[in-house]
């Protein structure tokens, strides 16, 4: 009997729709159970399984998306699939019962052909996952990739492409690195245009903080209302970098309010939950939208000013209701004047039935959040962010480990879920490095090195590349995924490459540079045009080749200046020699007069700095000769 596999996630609107329409329909469910062995998978808990079968769907010529519906042989080989099917023919699509009947008929009457197609598709997937030979990232490849990605930026509404429009944070993280590397203001402006649009648009929750997953239109007006931890972590990092480069009262407000949302609505066992649902009572966005009458009743005399600022219309600005958004550009003074009105509406909204919380704790997404909070704490002068990051990290380190002491991918309600993946180790190690830079505590650096060594052993390939699943994984897909492409969330390869580069600059240990070079080489051997699909791998190359270390001994204002610097290729080493009884890594000599800061790049160190303002000026971006 063939398998029917449905892959989705808790905050997925169309996953809920298909479940209600078909899986909960007694007649359709009976048809499913009669002809198939039915399996349901959470893509967030098993991204390796999701990647394998999404790759199969793409190989069939389908666009893909969730719910992902796949038909497999008893051996687990995919032979047919799609996304959402309605319970009766509509949208120009066959009904799900028709698809079920057709596949069951093919299995009974044309099984040899089905098995042949499944074997061929599996062979193709294995070929896609095979190493492609060594290559090299270069400044010229980064330049070409940057120009190619700039060409797909929306010059009117910002972001990449048309509707539906996603933040695509990894691309814009690469843009910031190119601004830092080349001094080309087009990259800085593309990021700031995106952040301005996100901060003004309906994709941002103007009452409660936090960003939705994507916009259904090109203008960032109407979101698909689910809120994901990984999106908010990455957007917080972009706000931090851009604010460090050029301060913005709006970016600071968005960062602090998003942190408030994380602590108020996403905090779970000390770490952070995965997502908030888009639906409430079966209706998408019901919790977040307003009629004008509701706003007038809540605000009284304040209503006209609020409605003018947030595009609230009598007949609604979306399907008869209003999604709150501000006219661009965002006016920080107007926002501040309406703070009391927003607080009243937030209180009125709080009594509504709330969207469901997916309270599983994912190690990789929490690692992204911890790293973002640790860096944002200094830039936005919000120490509570660092406290929260430390608590979440300690939770992961103590709780999200299996019986062997390895990091797990998922934890919920006292139980370990899926086994750890490369993304988990990379994100955890990256978070540990961010906490080391934020605190100077040696334990964080030691944990980063320990987890990185373990990851290279568990996920490593002979050519220096990395697989998504561990070598001894027992329930992983037959084809071990090997990918460096970034999607809405970053790839473990890109994150680990950055970890290796940062470890090299912090420790001056050649093993980390060599591992970084081998990793980048292993994924640079394909078509150079594919480089654009791995923006975080290019970010890591910039950290490795252009980066360096800001050594600060004595702390104080000098350390604050170093931590608030915008250049993402620099690492900060807060050196307290009392914490290093055997001496700091790299054999660093004591600075002759402290407090002092010294910037080292490559094999060259500048003279020590003692003036925080002079250090900040030396680390400022812009106005430099473009790199190749």
C-alpha positions in Angstrom: 0.0 0.0 0.0 1.5 3.4 -0.9 2.0 6.2 1.7 0.2 9.5 1.8 2.4 12.1 3.4 1.2 15.5 4.5 3.8 18.1 5.6 2.7 21.4 7.2 3.2 23.5 10.3 1.1 24.9 13.1 0.8 28.5 11.9 0.1 27.6 8.2 -3.4 28.9 7.1 -3.8 26.6 4.1 -2.7 23.6 6.2 -5.6 24.3 8.5 -7.9 24.7 5.6 -7.0 21.4 4.0 -7.2 19.6 7.4 -10.7 21.0 8.1 -12.0 20.5 4.6 -10.6 17.0 3.9 -8.8 15.3 6.7 -11.8 15.9 9.1 -14.3 14.9 6.4 -15.5 11.4 7.3 -16.0 10.3 3.7 -12.6 11.6 2.5 -10.8 10.3 5.5 -12.3 6.9 4.9 -11.0 7.0 1.3 -7.5 8.0 2.5 -7.3 5.2 5.1 -8.7 2.6 2.7 -6.1 3.2 0.0 -3.1 4.7 1.8 -1.0 4.6 4.9 -1.3 8.2 6.1 1.5 10.1 7.7 1.5 13.7 9.1 4.8 15.6 9.6 5.5 19.0 11.2 8.0 20.6 8.8 9.4 22.8 11.6 10.2 19.7 13.7 11.6 17.8 10.7 13.1 20.2 8.2 15.2 17.4 6.8 12.2 15.4 5.8 10.5 18.6 4.5 13.5 19.5 2.4 13.8 16.1 0.8 10.2 15.9 -0.3 10.0 19.6 -1.3 13.0 18.9 -3.5 11.1 16.0 -5.0 8.1 18.2 -5.7 10.3 20.8 -7.4 11.8 18.1 -9.5 8.3 17.2 -10.7 7.9 20.7 -12.0 5.6 21.9 -9.2 6.2 25.3 -7.4 5.7 23.8 -4.0 4.4 25.3 -0.7 2.5 24.0 2.3 0.6 21.9 2.9 3.0 19.6 1.0 1.1 16.5 -0.1 3.3 13.6 -1.4 2.6 10.1 -2.4 5.3 7.5 -1.7 6.1 3.9 -2.4 6.3 1.6 0.6 10.1 2.1 0.4 9.6 5.8 0.9 10.3 6.9 -2.7 8.2 9.8 -3.9 6.3 9.4 -7.1 3.6 12.1 -7.2 2.7 15.2 -5.2 1.3 18.7 -4.9 0.3 21.3 -2.3 -3.2 22.1 -1.4 -6.1 20.3 -3.1 -9.7 21.4 -2.3 -12.4 18.9 -1.3 -14.3 19.5 -4.6 -13.0 20.8 -8.0 -12.3 24.6 -7.7 -9.6 27.1 -8.6 -9.0 25.2 -11.7 -7.8 22.2 -9.7 -8.9 18.7 -9.3 -10.5 17.8 -6.0 -8.5 15.9 -3.4 -10.8 12.8 -3.6 -10.2 12.8 -7.4 -6.5 12.9 -6.8 -6.7 10.1 -4.2 -8.7 7.9 -6.6 -6.3 8.6 -9.5 -3.2 7.7 -7.5 -4.8 4.6 -6.0 -5.8 3.5 -9.5 -2.3 4.0 -10.9 -0.9 2.0 -7.9 -3.2 -0.9 -8.7 -3.1 -0.9 -12.4 0.3 0.6 -13.4 2.5 -0.2 -10.4 5.6 -1.0 -12.4 5.5 2.4 -14.0 4.9 4.0 -10.6 7.9 2.2 -9.1 10.1 3.0 -12.0 9.3 6.7 -11.7 9.9 6.7 -8.0 13.3 5.1 -8.4 14.3 7.6 -11.1 13.2 10.5 -9.0 15.1 9.2 -6.0 18.2 8.8 -8.1 17.8 12.4 -9.3 17.6 13.7 -5.7 20.7 11.7 -4.8 22.5 13.4 -7.7 21.4 16.8 -6.5 22.8 16.2 -3.0 26.2 14.9 -4.3 29.3 17.1 -4.0 30.0 19.3 -7.0 33.7 19.7 -6.7 35.8 22.4 -5.1 35.5 26.1 -6.0 36.4 29.4 -4.6 34.5 32.5 -3.5 36.1 35.7 -4.5 35.5 39.4 -4.3 34.4 39.4 -7.9 31.9 36.6 -7.3 30.4 38.6 -4.4 30.3 41.7 -6.6 28.5 39.9 -9.4 26.1 38.3 -6.9 25.4 41.7 -5.3 24.6 43.3 -8.7 22.3 40.4 -9.6 20.4 40.7 -6.4 20.1 44.4 -6.6 18.4 44.0 -10.0 15.5 42.1 -8.3 14.9 44.7 -5.6 11.5 46.5 -5.9 12.5 50.2 -6.6 9.0 51.4 -5.6 7.9 49.4 -2.5 11.3 47.9 -1.4 12.1 44.3 -0.8 12.6 41.6 -3.4 10.1 40.7 -6.2 6.4 41.1 -6.3 3.5 39.7 -4.3 3.5 37.7 -2.2 6.5 39.4 -0.7 8.7 38.0 2.0 11.4 40.0 4.0 14.1 37.7 2.6 16.4 38.7 5.5 19.5 36.7 4.4 19.7 38.7 1.1 19.5 42.0 3.0 22.0 40.8 5.6 24.4 40.2 2.6 23.5 43.7 1.3 24.7 45.2 4.6 27.9 43.3 4.4 28.4 44.6 0.9 27.8 48.2 2.1 30.5 47.5 4.8 32.9 45.9 2.4 32.5 48.1 -0.7 31.2 51.4 0.7 28.5 51.2 -2.0 25.5 53.1 -0.7 23.1 51.3 -3.0 23.3 48.3 -0.6 22.8 50.4 2.5 19.8 52.2 0.9 18.2 48.9 -0.2 18.2 47.6 3.3 17.0 50.9 4.9 14.2 51.1 2.3 13.1 47.5 3.2 13.2 48.3 7.0 11.3 51.6 6.5 8.6 49.6 4.5 8.4 46.9 7.1 8.2 49.3 10.0 5.4 51.3 8.3 3.4 48.5 6.7 0.7 46.2 8.0 3.3 43.4 8.1 4.3 45.0 11.5 1.9 44.7 14.4 1.7 48.4 15.4 -0.1 47.7 18.7 1.7 44.6 20.0 5.1 44.5 18.2 6.5 41.8 16.0 6.5 41.2 12.3 4.3 38.8 10.4 5.7 36.2 8.0 5.0 37.9 4.7 2.8 40.3 2.9 0.2 39.1 0.4 0.6 42.3 -1.6 3.7 44.1 -3.0 3.2 47.1 -0.7 3.7 45.3 2.7 0.1 46.3 3.5 -1.8 43.1 4.3 0.2 40.3 6.0 -0.3 36.6 6.1 -0.8 37.1 9.8 1.3 34.3 11.4 4.3 35.5 13.4 7.4 33.3 13.2 10.3 33.4 15.7 12.9 33.1 12.9 11.6 36.1 11.0 11.5 38.3 14.0 15.0 37.3 15.1 16.5 38.1 11.6 14.6 41.4 11.3 15.8 42.4 14.8 19.4 41.8 13.6 18.9 43.9 10.5 17.4 46.7 12.6 20.4 46.5 14.9 23.0 46.7 12.1 21.3 49.5 10.3 20.7 51.5 13.5 24.3 51.1 14.5 25.3 52.5 11.1 22.8 55.3 11.1 20.6 55.7 14.2 16.8 55.7 13.7 14.3 56.4 16.4 11.8 54.2 14.5 14.2 51.3 14.3 14.9 51.6 18.0 11.2 51.6 18.8 10.5 48.6 16.5 13.3 46.7 18.1 12.2 47.3 21.7 8.6 46.7 20.9 9.4 43.4 19.2 11.4 42.4 22.2 8.4 43.3 24.3 6.2 41.0 22.2 8.8 38.2 22.4 8.8 38.4 26.2 5.1 38.8 26.6 3.7 36.3 24.0 6.5 34.0 23.0 8.3 33.3 26.2 8.1 29.6 27.0 10.1 27.8 29.7 12.8 30.5 29.5 13.3 30.2 25.8 11.0 31.2 22.9 8.1 29.4 21.2 8.1 28.8 17.5 5.1 30.8 16.2 1.7 32.4 16.6 -1.1 31.2 14.3 -2.6 33.4 11.5 -6.1 32.2 12.2 -8.6 32.9 15.0 -12.0 31.1 15.0 -11.3 29.9 11.5 -10.8 33.4 10.1 -7.4 34.7 9.1 -6.2 37.8 10.9 -9.3 38.3 12.9 -7.4 39.1 16.1 -5.5 42.0 14.4 -8.0 43.9 12.2 -10.4 46.7 13.1 -13.5 48.5 11.9 -13.5 52.3 12.1 -16.4 52.1 14.5 -14.4 49.9 16.9 -11.5 52.4 16.9 -13.8 55.4 17.4 -15.5 53.7 20.3 -12.2 52.9 21.9 -10.4 56.3 21.3 -13.1 58.9 21.2 -11.5 62.3 20.5 -8.2 60.7 19.6 -9.7 58.7 16.8 -9.4 61.2 13.9 -5.7 61.6 14.4 -5.1 57.9 14.8 -7.2 57.0 11.8 -5.4 59.5 9.6 -2.0 58.2 10.8 -2.8 54.5 10.4 -4.9 54.5 7.2 -8.1 53.6 8.9 -11.1 54.0 6.5 -14.8 53.9 7.0 -15.2 50.9 4.6 -11.9 49.3 5.6 -8.6 49.2 3.7 -8.8 45.4 3.3 -11.9 43.2 2.8 -14.1 45.6 4.8 -11.8 45.8 7.8 -8.6 47.8 8.5 -5.1 46.5 8.8 -3.2 49.2 10.6 -0.3 50.7 8.7 1.4 54.1 8.5 2.0 56.2 5.4 5.7 56.2 4.4 8.0 57.5 5.4 7.4 56.7 9.0 7.2 59.8 11.2 8.7 59.1 14.6 7.1 62.3 16.1 3.6 61.3 14.9 4.1 57.8 16.3 5.2 59.1 19.7 2.2 61.4 19.9 -0.2 58.5 19.4 1.4 56.2 22.0 -1.5 56.6 24.3 -4.0 55.8 21.6 -2.1 52.6 20.7 -2.1 51.6 24.3 -5.9 51.9 24.5 -6.4 49.8 21.4 -3.9 47.2 22.6 -5.9 46.9 25.8 -9.2 46.6 23.8 -7.6 43.9 21.6 -6.4 42.0 24.6 -9.9 40.8 25.5 -10.3 39.1 22.1 -9.8 35.4 21.6 -6.2 34.9 20.8 -4.4 33.1 18.0 -2.9 29.7 19.0 0.7 29.5 20.1 2.9 26.7 18.8 4.9 26.2 22.0 7.6 23.9 20.8 11.1 25.2 21.3 13.3 24.9 18.2 17.0 25.1 18.9 18.0 26.7 15.6 15.3 29.4 15.8 16.1 30.2 19.4 19.7 30.5 18.5 18.9 33.1 16.0 16.8 35.0 18.6 19.6 34.8 21.2 22.2 36.1 18.8 20.0 38.9 17.7 19.1 39.9 21.3 22.7 39.8 22.5 23.8 42.2 19.8 20.8 44.4 20.0 21.2 44.9 23.8 24.2 47.1 23.4 23.1 48.9 20.2 19.7 49.8 21.6 21.0 50.2 25.2 18.4 47.7 26.5 20.2 45.4 28.9 17.0 43.4 29.5 17.6 41.9 26.0 20.9 40.5 27.1 19.4 39.0 30.2 16.7 37.3 28.2 19.3 36.0 25.7 21.4 34.5 28.5 18.4 32.8 30.1 17.2 31.3 26.8 20.7 30.1 26.0 21.1 28.4 29.3 17.8 26.7 28.8 18.9 25.2 25.5 22.2 24.1 26.9 20.7 22.4 29.9 17.4 21.1 28.5 17.5 20.7 24.8 19.9 17.8 24.7 19.4 14.1 24.2 20.7 11.2 26.4 24.1 11.4 24.6 24.4 15.1 25.4 23.9 16.2 21.8 21.7 19.2 21.0 18.2 18.3 20.0 16.3 20.1 17.3 12.9 20.3 19.1 11.7 20.3 22.7 8.2 20.6 24.0 6.5 20.0 27.4 9.5 18.2 28.9 10.1 15.9 25.9 12.9 15.9 23.3 11.4 15.7 19.8 13.5 15.5 16.7 17.2 14.9 16.7 19.6 17.7 16.2 20.5 19.0 12.8 23.4 21.1 11.4 21.2 24.2 11.7 20.9 23.7 15.4 24.6 23.3 16.1 25.5 26.2 13.9 22.8 28.5 15.4 23.7 27.5 18.9 27.4 28.1 18.4 26.7 31.4 16.7 24.5 32.4 19.7 27.3 31.4 22.1 29.8 33.7 20.2 27.3 36.6 20.4 27.0 36.1 24.1 30.8 36.0 24.5 31.2 39.3 22.7 28.4 40.7 24.8 29.7 39.5 28.2 33.4 38.4 27.8 32.7 35.2 29.8 35.0 32.5 28.6 32.4 29.7 29.0 30.5 31.0 26.0 33.6 30.9 23.8 34.4 27.4 25.1 30.8 26.2 24.4 31.0 27.6 20.8 34.3 25.8 20.2 33.0 22.5 21.6 29.7 22.6 19.6 31.6 23.5 16.4 34.0 20.6 16.8 31.1 18.2 17.4 29.2 19.6 14.4 32.2 19.1 12.1 32.4 15.5 13.2 28.7 14.7 13.1 27.8 16.5 9.9 31.1 16.8 8.0 31.9 15.4 4.6 35.3 14.4 3.2 35.6 17.5 1.1 35.0 19.8 4.0 31.3 20.3 3.2 28.5 19.7 5.7 25.3 17.6 5.6 22.0 18.7 7.2 21.7 15.4 9.1 24.2 13.6 11.3 26.1 10.6 9.9 24.4 8.3 12.5 20.9 9.6 12.1 18.5 6.6 12.2 15.2 8.1 10.8 16.6 10.7 8.3 15.7 10.6 4.6 17.7 8.1 2.5 19.5 11.0 0.7 21.4 13.1 3.2 20.5 16.8 2.3 23.5 18.9 1.5 22.5 22.5 0.9 23.8 26.0 1.4 20.9 27.9 -0.1 19.2 30.3 2.2 15.4 30.6 2.2 13.3 32.6 4.6 15.5 31.2 7.3 19.3 30.8 7.0 21.1 27.6 6.0 23.2 25.8 8.6 26.1 25.9 6.1 26.1 29.7 6.0 25.7 30.0 9.7 28.5 27.5 10.4 30.8 29.2 7.9 30.3 32.5 9.8 30.9 30.7 13.1 34.2 29.3 11.8 35.3 32.7 10.6 34.5 34.4 13.8 36.2 31.7 15.9 39.3 32.3 13.8 39.4 36.0 14.5 38.7 35.5 18.2 41.2 32.7 18.8 43.7 33.1 16.0 43.6 29.3 15.7 44.5 28.2 12.1 42.2 25.2 12.4 39.1 27.4 12.2 40.3 29.3 9.2 41.2 26.1 7.4 37.8 24.6 8.2 36.0 27.8 7.0 38.0 27.8 3.7 37.2 24.1 3.1 33.5 24.6 3.8 33.2 27.5 1.5 35.2 25.7 -1.2 32.9 22.7 -1.0 29.9 24.8 -1.8 31.4 27.2 -4.3 32.1 24.5 -7.0 28.8 24.7 -8.8 27.6 27.3 -11.3 28.8 30.7 -10.1 25.3 32.1 -10.7 24.1 29.9 -7.8 26.1 32.1 -5.5 23.2 34.4 -5.2 21.2 31.7 -3.5 23.7 31.5 -0.6 23.9 35.1 0.7 25.0 34.0 4.1 27.9 32.0 2.7 29.1 35.2 1.1 28.7 37.1 4.4 30.9 34.5 6.0 33.6 34.9 3.3 33.6 38.7 4.0 34.0 38.0 7.8 36.9 35.7 7.1 38.8 37.7 4.5 38.0 41.3 5.6 37.2 40.9 9.2 39.2 41.1 12.3 39.1 41.5 16.1 38.6 44.5 18.3 40.4 43.6 21.5 39.2 45.7 24.5 40.9 45.5 27.8 39.5 47.4 30.7 35.9 47.6 29.5 33.8 50.7 30.1 33.0 53.2 27.4 35.6 51.7 25.0 33.8 48.4 25.2 30.5 50.0 24.6 31.8 51.8 21.5 33.2 48.5 20.1 29.9 46.6 20.7 27.9 49.4 19.1 30.1 49.4 15.9 28.2 48.6 12.7 30.8 46.6 10.8 29.5 43.0 10.9 32.9 41.5 9.9 34.5 42.6 13.2 34.4 40.5 16.3 34.7 42.0 19.8 36.9 40.4 22.4 36.2 41.8 25.9 39.4 40.8 27.7 39.3 40.5 31.4 42.6 38.8 32.3 41.3 37.6 35.6 39.0 35.3 33.7 41.9 33.8 31.7 44.3 32.3 34.3 46.3 30.6 31.5 46.2 33.5 29.3 43.7 34.5 26.5 43.6 32.5 23.2 46.0 33.6 20.6 48.7 34.5 23.1 47.6 38.1 23.1 50.1 40.4 25.0 48.9 42.7 27.6 48.1 46.2 26.4 50.6 48.7 28.0 47.9 51.0 29.3 44.3 50.2 30.1 41.5 50.7 29.4 42.5 50.3 25.8 41.2 48.9 22.5 43.2 47.6 19.6 41.9 46.7 16.2 43.6 43.8 14.4 42.9 42.7 10.8 44.8 40.1 9.0 48.4 40.1 10.4 48.3 43.8 11.3 47.2 45.5 14.5 46.6 49.2 14.8 47.9 51.3 17.7 45.8 51.0 20.9 42.9 53.5 21.3 42.0 55.1 24.6 39.3 57.5 23.5 35.9 55.9 22.9 34.9 58.6 20.4 38.1 58.0 18.4 37.4 54.3 18.4 33.8 54.8 17.3 35.1 57.0 14.5 37.7 54.5 13.4 35.1 51.7 13.2 32.4 53.8 11.3 31.3 52.6 7.9 31.1 54.6 4.7 33.4 56.9 2.8 36.0 54.2 2.0 37.4 53.0 -1.3 35.4 50.2 -2.8 36.7 46.7 -2.3 37.0 44.4 -5.4 
